[in-house]
Amino acid sequence: MRFTAIDTSAWEELKESITELTECFNQHFPPPVERPDLLHNGDVCQILNISKRTLQHYRDTSILPFIQIGHKCYYKREDVKALLTKSNPCK
């Protein structure tokens, strides 16, 4: 293993350069936006052990919130889990 000694001023200059480079990078390449974990109809029916018609009823009566993209409905995994917990409080 090799070690290289540098003086304090050079070290501070290097740290400052790295900080500026990091800020520049973050400005041009922001971190990706977190997307919710979405499930489609089949997944939700399987998780809740319900039919597609029951799922339609849940949508119509606002029992389960959904997102519509085009002609397809998607559900946040956290909403499905909350409904599952609400309907089965022992679990």
N, CA and C atoms as an extended XYZ file, in Angstrom:
273
Properties=species:S:1:pos:R:3:atomname:S:1:resname:S:1:resid:I:1 pbc="F F F"
N         0.840       -1.169        0.000 N   MET     1
C         0.000        0.000        0.000 CA  MET     1
C         0.892        1.241        0.000 C   MET     1
N         0.501        2.220       -0.851 N   ARG     2
C         1.276        3.448       -0.942 CA  ARG     2
C         0.562        4.600       -0.271 C   ARG     2
N         1.292        5.460        0.360 N   PHE     3
C         0.760        6.658        0.995 CA  PHE     3
C         1.421        7.870        0.369 C   PHE     3
N         0.635        8.918        0.182 N   THR     4
C         1.158       10.165       -0.336 CA  THR     4
C         0.775       11.271        0.638 C   THR     4
N         1.741       12.059        1.016 N   ALA     5
C         1.491       13.166        1.944 CA  ALA     5
C         1.296       14.446        1.142 C   ALA     5
N         0.233       15.205        1.505 N   ILE     6
C         0.029       16.513        0.887 CA  ILE     6
C        -0.188       17.529        2.003 C   ILE     6
N         0.120       18.771        1.694 N   ASP     7
C        -0.024       19.791        2.737 CA  ASP     7
C        -1.499       20.156        2.919 C   ASP     7
N        -1.805       20.777        4.018 N   THR     8
C        -3.177       21.088        4.412 CA  THR     8
C        -3.887       21.957        3.391 C   THR     8
N        -3.208       22.948        2.847 N   SER     9
C        -3.861       23.849        1.881 CA  SER     9
C        -4.252       23.090        0.610 C   SER     9
N        -3.394       22.175        0.163 N   ALA    10
C        -3.722       21.377       -1.024 CA  ALA    10
C        -4.919       20.471       -0.729 C   ALA    10
N        -4.942       19.909        0.476 N   TRP    11
C        -6.060       19.039        0.874 CA  TRP    11
C        -7.378       19.824        0.893 C   TRP    11
N        -7.364       21.025        1.452 N   GLU    12
C        -8.575       21.850        1.519 CA  GLU    12
C        -9.036       22.237        0.111 C   GLU    12
N        -8.091       22.540       -0.757 N   GLU    13
C        -8.419       22.885       -2.136 CA  GLU    13
C        -9.053       21.688       -2.849 C   GLU    13
N        -8.523       20.505       -2.623 N   LEU    14
C        -9.062       19.289       -3.217 CA  LEU    14
C       -10.487       19.031       -2.712 C   LEU    14
N       -10.706       19.175       -1.402 N   LYS    15
C       -12.042       18.973       -0.835 CA  LYS    15
C       -13.040       19.959       -1.436 C   LYS    15
N       -12.616       21.224       -1.586 N   GLU    16
C       -13.490       22.242       -2.154 CA  GLU    16
C       -13.837       21.917       -3.602 C   GLU    16
N       -12.853       21.451       -4.356 N   SER    17
C       -13.096       21.073       -5.758 CA  SER    17
C       -14.084       19.916       -5.846 C   SER    17
N       -13.942       18.957       -4.976 N   ILE    18
C       -14.850       17.810       -4.969 CA  ILE    18
C       -16.262       18.259       -4.607 C   ILE    18
N       -16.385       19.158       -3.641 N   THR    19
C       -17.692       19.672       -3.242 CA  THR    19
C       -18.354       20.415       -4.393 C   THR    19
N       -17.593       21.254       -5.093 N   GLU    20
C       -18.127       21.994       -6.234 CA  GLU    20
C       -18.554       21.041       -7.349 C   GLU    20
N       -17.753       20.032       -7.602 N   LEU    21
C       -18.079       19.042       -8.626 CA  LEU    21
C       -19.356       18.290       -8.259 C   LEU    21
N       -19.498       17.938       -6.992 N   THR    22
C       -20.698       17.237       -6.527 CA  THR    22
C       -21.933       18.114       -6.708 C   THR    22
N       -21.833       19.393       -6.346 N   GLU    23
C       -22.958       20.323       -6.496 CA  GLU    23
C       -23.332       20.494       -7.961 C   GLU    23
N       -22.335       20.600       -8.816 N   CYS    24
C       -22.579       20.739      -10.252 CA  CYS    24
C       -23.272       19.490      -10.800 C   CYS    24
N       -22.797       18.334      -10.404 N   PHE    25
C       -23.382       17.066      -10.846 CA  PHE    25
C       -24.839       16.976      -10.398 C   PHE    25
N       -25.104       17.296       -9.125 N   ASN    26
C       -26.466       17.215       -8.586 CA  ASN    26
C       -27.407       18.205       -9.261 C   ASN    26
N       -26.857       19.347       -9.691 N   GLN    27
C       -27.672       20.344      -10.376 CA  GLN    27
C       -28.080       19.845      -11.759 C   GLN    27
N       -27.169       19.197      -12.470 N   HIS    28
C       -27.446       18.736      -13.828 CA  HIS    28
C       -28.107       17.373      -13.866 C   HIS    28
N       -27.901       16.569      -12.841 N   PHE    29
C       -28.468       15.228      -12.773 CA  PHE    29
C       -29.137       15.034      -11.410 C   PHE    29
N       -30.327       15.623      -11.238 N   PRO    30
C       -30.997       15.496       -9.936 CA  PRO    30
C       -31.353       14.034       -9.671 C   PRO    30
N       -31.483       13.681       -8.400 N   PRO    31
C       -31.853       12.303       -8.089 CA  PRO    31
C       -33.233       11.988       -8.659 C   PRO    31
N       -33.457       10.749       -9.064 N   PRO    32
C       -34.751       10.406       -9.659 CA  PRO    32
C       -35.887       10.577       -8.651 C   PRO    32
N       -37.036       10.947       -9.174 N   VAL    33
C       -38.223       11.109       -8.337 CA  VAL    33
C       -38.725        9.714       -7.961 C   VAL    33
N       -39.037        9.543       -6.690 N   GLU    34
C       -39.546        8.247       -6.252 CA  GLU    34
C       -40.960        8.067       -6.764 C   GLU    34
N       -41.186        6.944       -7.390 N   ARG    35
C       -42.518        6.620       -7.880 CA  ARG    35
C       -43.171        5.651       -6.906 C   ARG    35
N       -44.474        5.785       -6.741 N   PRO    36
C       -45.136        4.834       -5.851 CA  PRO    36
C       -45.115        3.438       -6.466 C   PRO    36
N       -45.118        2.447       -5.620 N   ASP    37
C       -45.151        1.060       -6.062 CA  ASP    37
C       -46.582        0.755       -6.493 C   ASP    37
N       -46.823        0.656       -7.797 N   LEU    38
C       -48.172        0.488       -8.324 CA  LEU    38
C       -48.470       -0.963       -8.679 C   LEU    38
N       -49.694       -1.360       -8.419 N   LEU    39
C       -50.169       -2.705       -8.735 CA  LEU    39
C       -51.301       -2.590       -9.747 C   LEU    39
N       -51.451       -3.599      -10.604 N   HIS    40
C       -52.569       -3.580      -11.543 CA  HIS    40
C       -53.702       -4.463      -11.010 C   HIS    40
N       -54.804       -4.471      -11.724 N   ASN    41
C       -56.019       -5.149      -11.259 CA  ASN    41
C       -55.784       -6.590      -10.816 C   ASN    41
N       -55.101       -7.361      -11.635 N   GLY    42
C       -54.887       -8.778      -11.321 CA  GLY    42
C       -54.140       -8.976      -10.019 C   GLY    42
N       -53.111       -8.157       -9.808 N   ASP    43
C       -52.335       -8.265       -8.561 CA  ASP    43
C       -53.209       -7.964       -7.348 C   ASP    43
N       -54.014       -6.901       -7.456 N   VAL    44
C       -54.854       -6.493       -6.329 CA  VAL    44
C       -55.903       -7.561       -6.034 C   VAL    44
N       -56.519       -8.112       -7.072 N   CYS    45
C       -57.508       -9.173       -6.876 CA  CYS    45
C       -56.884      -10.372       -6.175 C   CYS    45
N       -55.674      -10.712       -6.563 N   GLN    46
C       -54.995      -11.855       -5.953 CA  GLN    46
C       -54.630      -11.567       -4.494 C   GLN    46
N       -54.103      -10.374       -4.221 N   ILE    47
C       -53.695      -10.019       -2.859 CA  ILE    47
C       -54.894       -9.984       -1.919 C   ILE    47
N       -55.997       -9.374       -2.385 N   LEU    48
C       -57.184       -9.232       -1.539 CA  LEU    48
C       -58.114      -10.447       -1.612 C   LEU    48
N       -57.822      -11.357       -2.544 N   ASN    49
C       -58.647      -12.547       -2.766 CA  ASN    49
C       -60.097      -12.148       -3.086 C   ASN    49
N       -60.219      -11.254       -4.088 N   ILE    50
C       -61.529      -10.779       -4.521 CA  ILE    50
C       -61.626      -10.911       -6.034 C   ILE    50
N       -62.856      -10.780       -6.542 N   SER    51
C       -63.066      -10.834       -7.991 CA  SER    51
C       -62.835       -9.452       -8.606 C   SER    51
N       -62.755       -9.427       -9.937 N   LYS    52
C       -62.585       -8.149      -10.627 CA  LYS    52
C       -63.823       -7.270      -10.434 C   LYS    52
N       -64.994       -7.890      -10.334 N   ARG    53
C       -66.221       -7.121      -10.113 CA  ARG    53
C       -66.213       -6.476       -8.725 C   ARG    53
N       -65.722       -7.200       -7.722 N   THR    54
C       -65.618       -6.624       -6.377 CA  THR    54
C       -64.631       -5.472       -6.378 C   THR    54
N       -63.544       -5.634       -7.102 N   LEU    55
C       -62.560       -4.550       -7.206 CA  LEU    55
C       -63.192       -3.332       -7.862 C   LEU    55
N       -64.013       -3.558       -8.880 N   GLN    56
C       -64.743       -2.454       -9.528 CA  GLN    56
C       -65.642       -1.753       -8.508 C   GLN    56
N       -66.322       -2.516       -7.673 N   HIS    57
C       -67.173       -1.949       -6.627 CA  HIS    57
C       -66.336       -1.106       -5.664 C   HIS    57
N       -65.150       -1.598       -5.294 N   TYR    58
C       -64.251       -0.847       -4.402 CA  TYR    58
C       -63.853        0.494       -5.028 C   TYR    58
N       -63.633        0.488       -6.345 N   ARG    59
C       -63.296        1.741       -7.039 CA  ARG    59
C       -64.500        2.676       -7.050 C   ARG    59
N       -65.657        2.126       -7.411 N   ASP    60
C       -66.872        2.948       -7.534 CA  ASP    60
C       -67.281        3.591       -6.214 C   ASP    60
N       -67.060        2.893       -5.114 N   THR    61
C       -67.491        3.392       -3.808 CA  THR    61
C       -66.348        4.029       -3.017 C   THR    61
N       -65.219        4.236       -3.673 N   SER    62
C       -64.034        4.883       -3.071 CA  SER    62
C       -63.486        4.121       -1.870 C   SER    62
N       -63.693        2.822       -1.838 N   ILE    63
C       -63.118        2.006       -0.769 CA  ILE    63
C       -61.606        1.896       -0.975 C   ILE    63
N       -61.230        1.815       -2.247 N   LEU    64
C       -59.815        1.679       -2.584 CA  LEU    64
C       -59.437        2.753       -3.595 C   LEU    64
N       -58.552        3.691       -3.217 N   PRO    65
C       -58.123        4.725       -4.174 CA  PRO    65
C       -57.343        4.102       -5.338 C   PRO    65
N       -57.445        4.733       -6.491 N   PHE    66
C       -56.738        4.220       -7.662 CA  PHE    66
C       -56.255        5.368       -8.526 C   PHE    66
N       -55.350        5.029       -9.426 N   ILE    67
C       -54.807        5.981      -10.390 CA  ILE    67
C       -55.130        5.419      -11.767 C   ILE    67
N       -55.665        6.243      -12.636 N   GLN    68
C       -55.969        5.774      -13.976 CA  GLN    68
C       -54.975        6.376      -14.950 C   GLN    68
N       -54.314        5.514      -15.679 N   ILE    69
C       -53.359        5.932      -16.709 CA  ILE    69
C       -53.861        5.328      -18.013 C   ILE    69
N       -54.305        6.197      -18.904 N   GLY    70
C       -54.954        5.696      -20.112 CA  GLY    70
C       -56.262        5.040      -19.706 C   GLY    70
N       -56.440        3.791      -20.115 N   HIS    71
C       -57.652        3.056      -19.752 CA  HIS    71
C       -57.384        2.025      -18.667 C   HIS    71
N       -56.220        2.082      -18.048 N   LYS    72
C       -55.860        1.087      -17.032 CA  LYS    72
C       -55.843        1.713      -15.641 C   LYS    72
N       -56.267        0.910      -14.676 N   CYS    73
C       -56.297        1.352      -13.285 CA  CYS    73
C       -55.121        0.730      -12.537 C   CYS    73
N       -54.511        1.538      -11.691 N   TYR    74
C       -53.402        1.082      -10.869 CA  TYR    74
C       -53.673        1.494       -9.428 C   TYR    74
N       -53.091        0.744       -8.512 N   TYR    75
C       -53.327        0.957       -7.090 CA  TYR    75
C       -51.994        1.014       -6.372 C   TYR    75
N       -51.882        1.922       -5.413 N   LYS    76
C       -50.653        1.993       -4.620 CA  LYS    76
C       -50.626        0.797       -3.677 C   LYS    76
N       -49.472        0.161       -3.607 N   ARG    77
C       -49.322       -1.009       -2.744 CA  ARG    77
C       -49.679       -0.658       -1.293 C   ARG    77
N       -49.303        0.532       -0.854 N   GLU    78
C       -49.587        0.928        0.534 CA  GLU    78
C       -51.094        1.040        0.789 C   GLU    78
N       -51.873        1.481       -0.225 N   ASP    79
C       -53.326        1.563       -0.069 CA  ASP    79
C       -53.946        0.171        0.018 C   ASP    79
N       -53.430       -0.746       -0.797 N   VAL    80
C       -53.929       -2.122       -0.767 CA  VAL    80
C       -53.616       -2.758        0.585 C   VAL    80
N       -52.394       -2.555        1.070 N   LYS    81
C       -52.028       -3.101        2.386 CA  LYS    81
C       -52.893       -2.511        3.495 C   LYS    81
N       -53.177       -1.204        3.403 N   ALA    82
C       -54.014       -0.560        4.421 CA  ALA    82
C       -55.422       -1.150        4.408 C   ALA    82
N       -55.975       -1.394        3.222 N   LEU    83
C       -57.298       -2.006        3.130 CA  LEU    83
C       -57.272       -3.424        3.685 C   LEU    83
N       -56.239       -4.150        3.384 N   LEU    84
C       -56.102       -5.521        3.888 CA  LEU    84
C       -56.018       -5.522        5.412 C   LEU    84
N       -55.264       -4.621        5.969 N   THR    85
C       -55.134       -4.517        7.427 CA  THR    85
C       -56.456       -4.091        8.066 C   THR    85
N       -57.148       -3.155        7.398 N   LYS    86
C       -58.432       -2.658        7.921 CA  LYS    86
C       -59.482       -3.758        7.943 C   LYS    86
N       -59.492       -4.605        6.894 N   SER    87
C       -60.501       -5.656        6.823 CA  SER    87
C       -60.134       -6.894        7.637 C   SER    87
N       -58.846       -7.046        7.966 N   ASN    88
C       -58.369       -8.166        8.791 CA  ASN    88
C       -57.509       -7.620        9.922 C   ASN    88
N       -58.110       -7.016       10.944 N   PRO    89
C       -57.311       -6.369       11.989 CA  PRO    89
C       -56.447       -7.323       12.799 C   PRO    89
N       -56.724       -8.614       12.747 N   CYS    90
C       -55.928       -9.586       13.512 CA  CYS    90
C       -54.574       -9.829       12.878 C   CYS    90
N       -54.397       -9.483       11.611 N   LYS    91
C       -53.130       -9.741       10.918 CA  LYS    91
C       -52.180       -8.603       11.075 C   LYS    91
